[in-house]
Amino acid sequence: MSTTTSRKARLKEQKNFVNGQFAATAEGRASDIIDPSTGEAYARAPVSGPADVDAALRCAEAAREGWRDTTPAERSLALLRMADAVQARAADIVAAECRNTGKPVALTMAEELPPVVDELRFFAGAARIHVMSYFGG
């Protein structure tokens, strides 16, 4: 086994997440993800092509109809659950973001995560108000 093959075998393989499941790309292409703080590759990310984008859009369109038919209370609850999930996995999310961006952990935990949770909770509140004209039109 060559050094390149051995190195790639150690890298975590990422996949697209489409229609509730992880999926490889149609063409099987991938690209290294580099930790900017070390310059080392730590994972391989899928390089999606037109077929992958089309498949994801078809699934999103199908899911939109189900979301469209939910009540404001159901939408609010879904967003609150997302906020709770982000808070519960804060350490994992921050670790992934720091590795991806090179940003310090303390700074990411203080500046990146709280706004995500705040915005999810804000829109959960807004989701309870079913306005057909979308904010003043």
HUTA-V592645 format. One record per residue. N is the residue number from 1. RES is the residue in one letter. PHI is phi in degrees with one decimal (none if undefined). PSI is psi in whole degrees, -180 to 180 (NA if undefined). Layout:
n:N res:RES phi:PHI psi:PSI
n:N res:RES phi:PHI psi:PSI
This chain:
n:1 res:M phi:none psi:134
n:2 res:S phi:-77.3 psi:165
n:3 res:T phi:-60.4 psi:-42
n:4 res:T phi:-63.0 psi:-45
n:5 res:T phi:-63.7 psi:-42
n:6 res:S phi:-63.1 psi:-44
n:7 res:R phi:-63.2 psi:-45
n:8 res:K phi:-66.1 psi:-32
n:9 res:A phi:-66.5 psi:-27
n:10 res:R phi:-82.1 psi:-18
n:11 res:L phi:-78.4 psi:139
n:12 res:K phi:-68.4 psi:128
n:13 res:E phi:-89.5 psi:118
n:14 res:Q phi:-88.6 psi:157
n:15 res:K phi:-135.9 psi:162
n:16 res:N phi:-70.7 psi:154
n:17 res:F phi:-116.9 psi:107
n:18 res:V phi:-133.4 psi:131
n:19 res:N phi:58.0 psi:38
n:20 res:G phi:79.7 psi:11
n:21 res:Q phi:-147.7 psi:156
n:22 res:F phi:-77.6 psi:139
n:23 res:A phi:-142.3 psi:141
n:24 res:A phi:-74.8 psi:162
n:25 res:T phi:-75.9 psi:158
n:26 res:A phi:-61.1 psi:-38
n:27 res:E phi:-93.4 psi:-9
n:28 res:G phi:72.7 psi:15
n:29 res:R phi:-80.7 psi:150
n:30 res:A phi:-147.8 psi:163
n:31 res:S phi:-136.8 psi:145
n:32 res:D phi:-66.3 psi:144
n:33 res:I phi:-104.1 psi:125
n:34 res:I phi:-103.5 psi:132
n:35 res:D phi:-77.7 psi:112
n:36 res:P phi:-66.0 psi:-20
n:37 res:S phi:-78.7 psi:-19
n:38 res:T phi:-120.7 psi:-20
n:39 res:G phi:77.3 psi:5
n:40 res:E phi:-98.6 psi:144
n:41 res:A phi:-72.9 psi:138
n:42 res:Y phi:-125.2 psi:-11
n:43 res:A phi:-158.8 psi:170
n:44 res:R phi:-121.7 psi:130
n:45 res:A phi:-107.5 psi:146
n:46 res:P phi:-66.8 psi:143
n:47 res:V phi:-105.8 psi:102
n:48 res:S phi:-80.1 psi:143
n:49 res:G phi:-112.1 psi:-175
n:50 res:P phi:-54.7 psi:-40
n:51 res:A phi:-64.8 psi:-37
n:52 res:D phi:-68.1 psi:-42
n:53 res:V phi:-65.3 psi:-45
n:54 res:D phi:-59.8 psi:-43
n:55 res:A phi:-62.9 psi:-44
n:56 res:A phi:-64.2 psi:-41
n:57 res:L phi:-65.8 psi:-39
n:58 res:R phi:-61.8 psi:-43
n:59 res:C phi:-66.6 psi:-40
n:60 res:A phi:-64.5 psi:-41
n:61 res:E phi:-62.8 psi:-42
n:62 res:A phi:-64.3 psi:-40
n:63 res:A phi:-69.3 psi:-32
n:64 res:R phi:-58.2 psi:-38
n:65 res:E phi:-64.0 psi:-41
n:66 res:G phi:-65.7 psi:-42
n:67 res:W phi:-65.4 psi:-40
n:68 res:R phi:-57.6 psi:-36
n:69 res:D phi:-86.8 psi:-2
n:70 res:T phi:-76.5 psi:156
n:71 res:T phi:-79.8 psi:161
n:72 res:P phi:-55.8 psi:-38
n:73 res:A phi:-65.3 psi:-39
n:74 res:E phi:-66.3 psi:-40
n:75 res:R phi:-64.5 psi:-44
n:76 res:S phi:-59.9 psi:-46
n:77 res:L phi:-62.4 psi:-40
n:78 res:A phi:-61.3 psi:-43
n:79 res:L phi:-69.5 psi:-37
n:80 res:L phi:-64.8 psi:-38
n:81 res:R phi:-65.5 psi:-37
n:82 res:M phi:-63.3 psi:-44
n:83 res:A phi:-60.6 psi:-44
n:84 res:D phi:-61.6 psi:-41
n:85 res:A phi:-65.9 psi:-40
n:86 res:V phi:-63.0 psi:-45
n:87 res:Q phi:-62.9 psi:-41
n:88 res:A phi:-66.2 psi:-30
n:89 res:R phi:-109.4 psi:25
n:90 res:A phi:-53.1 psi:-46
n:91 res:A phi:-62.2 psi:-43
n:92 res:D phi:-65.9 psi:-43
n:93 res:I phi:-65.1 psi:-45
n:94 res:V phi:-64.5 psi:-42
n:95 res:A phi:-60.8 psi:-43
n:96 res:A phi:-65.3 psi:-43
n:97 res:E phi:-65.4 psi:-41
n:98 res:C phi:-65.7 psi:-40
n:99 res:R phi:-67.1 psi:-35
n:100 res:N phi:-76.0 psi:-33
n:101 res:T phi:-110.1 psi:-20
n:102 res:G phi:82.7 psi:4
n:103 res:K phi:-74.5 psi:143
n:104 res:P phi:-61.9 psi:146
n:105 res:V phi:-58.8 psi:-50
n:106 res:A phi:-60.1 psi:-41
n:107 res:L phi:-66.4 psi:-42
n:108 res:T phi:-65.0 psi:-43
n:109 res:M phi:-63.7 psi:-36
n:110 res:A phi:-83.6 psi:-35
n:111 res:E phi:-107.9 psi:-25
n:112 res:E phi:-97.0 psi:-47
n:113 res:L phi:-72.0 psi:-46
n:114 res:P phi:-56.6 psi:-42
n:115 res:P phi:-64.0 psi:-33
n:116 res:V phi:-62.3 psi:-49
n:117 res:V phi:-64.5 psi:-44
n:118 res:D phi:-59.1 psi:-44
n:119 res:E phi:-68.2 psi:-39
n:120 res:L phi:-62.2 psi:-43
n:121 res:R phi:-69.0 psi:-37
n:122 res:F phi:-60.1 psi:-50
n:123 res:F phi:-71.4 psi:-24
n:124 res:A phi:-64.0 psi:-41
n:125 res:G phi:-66.3 psi:-42
n:126 res:A phi:-65.7 psi:-32
n:127 res:A phi:-65.8 psi:-23
n:128 res:R phi:-71.6 psi:-17
n:129 res:I phi:-100.9 psi:105
n:130 res:H phi:-89.8 psi:101
n:131 res:V phi:-113.5 psi:120
n:132 res:M phi:-71.6 psi:-25
n:133 res:S phi:-92.2 psi:4
n:134 res:Y phi:53.3 psi:82
n:135 res:F phi:58.0 psi:58
n:136 res:G phi:93.5 psi:22
n:137 res:G phi:-114.3 psi:NA
